[in-house]
Amino acid sequence: MGRLLTFSTDLQSNLLKTWLRRVHLILALASALFLVNLSVTGAFLVFGKDIQAWVNPQYWSVSYGKGNSEQSVPLPVSEITKHLSQTSASSIVFIEHHESPFRAWQIRLADSSYVSINQYSGEVLLHYQYDETFYGFMMAWHRWLLYTDGDARPLALLPPLASLILCIELLLGFYLWVRTKHRLKRLKVKWNAKNKVRLMQLHNVLGVYSLIPLFLISFSGLAFYFKDATQQIVETLALSQIQTPKQIVIPHSMLIEQQQKTSQAARLHTYRLDKAVASAEAALSDAWVYRVYLPQSEQDPVKLRMRMPAESHAYSYSWSNPYTGDVIDSFDASQTSLATRVWNFKYSFHIGSFIALPIKFIWLFLSLLPAFFVGSGIYIFLKRRVKRSAKFKSPAKAT
């Protein structure tokens, strides 16, 4: 009776493993092109901005120093707006700083175009559309497969679905490895073995060792599309709620009648931008300024998006009154709940931009793994098909 039960259990286990292998294979074949797309474009994006600055330094790099011909202090916001008004009629949405003093600042305009500007001289280096740059092109390929229909992105759901499939595939592959006998011995690669055996061993070894970081990279990618669902998961695991900064508007009672103009260009003459920026910076004095958002209506404050020392990316904010220059409020994201800090970490984690530069090289390697898993998996599958076909044909030849 005991042997019968053991046989039945083994049979069920083998049937389950066989079924899961087929699911593993079907999902890989169905999503192969999209997984390879995510893998390759994701790898380019790890160093995407560095690549475009290296290829076209005249558009993205600036001189920095203390000599007479080189400046070391960026122009105030008011001066930058004056320089830009001479070349563009479109109003400024935000001015984006760069951590490196050798990189140009980027300005987003109301017409959705961008300007690369020398923050020390005010010289406009390039006026461009986001997806016309190398980084923007790769991002568009990575997130919506380059296809747009007006403002709509009909294929934008496919990359996150591929990320979801990758999460499932990683878990399936890990389960299949756990259920095998002598699984620890399978975490070795015999480099002198045949191509099929060596690829299978690499497939298994890299899959096991990269499971956690690759799963989390894929999950963090899902958060950009399936925001509500992933937020609920983070809140459940972190046992807290995600906190977001409130919307700040200037009440009509604080506005002076003659300052209620109809356009940003007209209102700029009444703004005290430099004082407003300085006040907002002082509210979070230890923070690095990432973006300066200029008012788009008479009730909009000057908004600074900032990064506190304990943050990996800029999720803190400070607001000030553009007419008086006085600070209104601030939001220190480094002092928020655990769920908020985990949620805010997703961007830096997804692109490998945390701790130090070596992390980016590790992320570059991890980004290419899905393409390797797809290629090696299909190669192993085809080799098995050829081998099975040969077995079926050999008896026929013998007769």
N, C-alpha and C positions, 0 to 999 in steps of 0.2 A: 504493500500500500504506500509506504514511504517513497519507494522508487518511482511509483506512478505519479505521486504528487510532485516529486522533483522533476520528472520528465515533463509534466504539464506546465510547471512554472518556467522551466527552461524554454519550452516551446512558445509560451506567451511572451517571454522576454525577447526571444529571437524574432518573433513576428512583429513586436513593437519596434525593435531596432531596425528591421527591414522597412517597416512603414515610415519610420522617421527619416531613414536615409533617403527614401524616395521623395518625401516632403522637402528635405534639405536640397535635393537635386532639382526638383521642380521649381522651387522658389528661386534658386540660383539661376536657372535657365531663363525663367520668366523676367527676372530683373537684371540680367547680366549687363546689358548696355547701359542701363541707368546707374548701376553700381560702379561700372568702369568710369562713367562720366563724373560721378561724385568723387571718385578716388583721384582721378587725374586732375580735374579742375581744383579740387580741394588742395592737392599738393602744390599747384601753382600759386594758389591764394595765400599759402603760408608765408611766402616771400614775395607776393605779388607787387606790393608797393615798392619794395627794395629793387625788384627787377626793373620796373618802369623808371625809377630814379637813376638806375645804373645805365639804362639804354638811352634815356633822354634827360641828362642832368640839367640842361638849360631850362627845362620846364618845372622841375621839381626840387632843385637844389639851389641854395643861396650862399653867398660869401658871408663869413662871420669872423669877426676879429676886432681888435682895438686900434688898427691903423687908421690913417686919415681917409683912405679909400674904402674902408670896410667899417660898417657899423656893428655895434654889439648890443644895442638896445632897440627893441621893436618900436615902431611908431605907435602913438596912442590911437585908439579906435576912431576918434574924430578925424585924424589925419588920413587914416586908411579909407574911410568913407569918402573923403574929399578926393583922394587920388582915383578911387574907383568911379566916382560920379563923372569923371572926365572921359571915361571910356565906355561906360555902360549906363543906359537909361533905366535898367531894371533895379529895383530896390534890393537891399541885402537882407537875407533871412538869418544867416549866422556866419560867423568867422571862426574857422577851426584851426586851433594851434597844433603844432607838432612838438613832440618831446625833444627832438634833436634841433639845436639852433642852426643846423646846416640844411634843414628842410624848409621849403616854402610853406606858408599858410594857405589854406584853402577856404574859399568863400562860396557859399550857396546863395544863388540869386532867386528872386521871386518867380522868374520864368523857367525854373528848374535847371538852369545851366549852372556851371561852376567857373570859378576864376582861381588860378594859381597866382599868388602875389608875393613879391619880395617884401617881407614885413619890416625890413630895415630902410628901404628906399621908397616903397609904395609902387614900384614898377610892376605892371601886369605881365606875367610871364606866359600865361596861356589862358584863353577863354575856351571852354570845352563842355561837351555833354558827357555825363558820367560814363555811359556805356561805350564811349569812343576811346577811352583809355584802356590800357592793358588790364589793369586791375578791375575796372568796371565791366569790361567784356567778359573776363573770367567769372566775375560774380554773377552776371546775367546768365551765363552758361550754366553755372553751378546751381542757381536757384530757380530759374524758370526756363532753362533750355533755349535761351535767346529769343523765344517766340513771344511776341506781344500783339495784341489786337486793340489799338488805341491805348487806353490806360489799363486795359485788362491783360492778365497773364494766364491764358487758358491752361498751360502746361505746368503751372507752378506747383500743382499738387503731386506731380510725379516724383521729383527729387525727395521730398519728405517721406513719401511712401517707400521709396527705395531705402531710405535711412531706417524706416521701421522694419522692413524686411531684413536689413543687415543686422539689426538688434536680434530678431528672431533667429536668423541663421547662426549667429554667434552662440546663442543659448543652445540651439539644437546641436551644433557641432561639439560644444562642451559636454552636453549630456551623452552624446554618442561616444565621446572619449572616456568619460567616467564609467560607462557601462562595459567597456572592454576589459579583458583580462590583461594583467601585467601592464596596466596603463602607464605606470611610471617609466617602464622600459621603453615605452613608445615616445617619450620625450627626448629622444636622441635622433640625430641625423647621421646616417651612414653615407658619407660623401662619395665612397667608391661603389655604391650600389647603382643599379640600373636607374635610368631617368624616371621611370614611373614610380619606383619605390622611393627614390630620393625626393621626388616632388610630393608624394603622399606624406612622407615623414615631415617635410618642411611645412606642408599644409596643416598637419596636426600640431606640430610644435609651435609654430607662429600663432596659430589660432588660440591655443591654450594660454600662451604667455601674453598675448595682446588683448585677451578677452575683456578685462576690466577697463583699461583706457579707451579701447576702440568702442566698446559698448557705450561708455559715457560720452565720448565724442559724438556718436550717432544720436544719442538721446538729447544732448544739448542742441544738435541740429534740428531735431523735431520741435524743440521749444520755440523756434522762430516761426513755425507755421501752426502747430497745434498748441497754441499758447495756453488756453484755458485748461486743457487736459493735463499738460505737463506741470502747470502751476499747482493743480490739485495734488498731483503726485508728490511734488516737492514739499508742499504744506503738510501733507500727511506724514511723510518721513521725518520732517524737521519739527513736527509737533508745534507749529506756530503759523502765523499768517504773514503773507507777503505784504509789505508796506510800500506804498507809492507816494510820491510827492503830490501835494494838492495843487490845483490850478490857481494861480494868482492873477487877479485883475485889479486895476486901479479904479476905485469907486469914482463915480462922476463928481462926488462932493470934493474930491482931491484935485480935480482938474480945473484949470483956469480957462475960462471961456475962449479966449483968443488962442489957446493952445490946441483946441479941438479942430485940427486941420483935417483935410480929406486924404492927403497923400503923405507917404513917409518922407519924400523929398522936402515937402513944406514943413513937416514937423521937425526935421533934423536941425533946423535953425533955432528951435526952442529947446532942444534936448541938451542936457548936461551929461553927455555920454561918458566922458572920461571920469568924472566924479562918480557917476552911477556904477561904472565898472570897478573903480577903486573901492567904493563902499561895499559892493557885493563880494569882492575879493577879501576885504577885511573881515567880513562876517564869518568866513571859513579860512582863516589866515594860513593854515598849514596845507591847504589844498593847491593842486596844480590846475590851472584853467585849461579845459579842453575845448569848450566852445563858448562863444559870446553870441547870444540870440538878441537881435535888435527888434524893437516893437514893430508890429505890422498894423496896429490900429492904435487909436488914441488911448485905449484902456490897457494896452499891453505894457508890462514892465520890461526892463532890461533883465534878461535871464542868463546866468552863467552856469554852465554845466561843468562840474569840477570833480577832481579825484582826490580823495583824502589819502593820507599815507597808508592806511590799512586796507584800501581798496585796490583791486586789480584793474578796474576800469572806472571811468567817470560816471557815477550815478548819484553824486551829491549835487545840490542846486542852491543857488542864492539869487534873490530877486531884489531889484532896486527901482526906485521911481526915476524915470528918465528926465522928468521936469525939474525935480529938486535935487536928484543925485543921492537921496537918502535910501538906506537899505530898508526893505519891507519885511523879508522873511528869509529863512535858510532851512535847508534839509540836509542833515549829515547822515548819509547812507551807511557809514561805518558803524553807527550807533543803533542800527535797526535790529530787527529780529533775525534769528538764525535762518529762517526760510528766505528772508529778503537777501541776506548776504550770499546764500547758496545760489539763489536765482540770479543775482547780479553777477556771479562768477561765471555763468554759463558762456558768455561771449569770449572772455579771455581764455577760458579752458578750451572752447571749441577751436580757436585759431592758434592755441599754443603760445599765447602772449602773456606769460607769467613767469615769475622767478628769475630766469636768466635765458640768454640766447640759446644755450644747448637744448633747452626744451623745444625750441622751434625745429631743430634738426631731428629730434625724436619724433615730433609731430609730422614732419615731412615723411619720415619712414612709415609711420602709422597710416598716414593718408594714402599711401600707395598699396597698402596691404589688401584692401578689398579687391583691387584690380588683380593682384596676385592670386587671391583665393578663387576668384571667378575663373581666371585662366588655368590655374592648376587643377581646379575641380573639373572643368570641362575636359581637359586633357586626360585626366584619370578616367573619367566616364567614357570617353571615346576609345581609350585603350582597352577597357573592359568589354565594350561592345564588340571590338574587333576580335578579342580573344574568344568571346562566346560564339561569335559567328564562325570562327575557325573550328571550334569544337563540334558545332553542328554539321559543318561541311565535311570533316574528316571521315566519319563513318560512311557517308555516301560515297566517297572516293574509294573506300576499301571494298565496298560491294560491287 
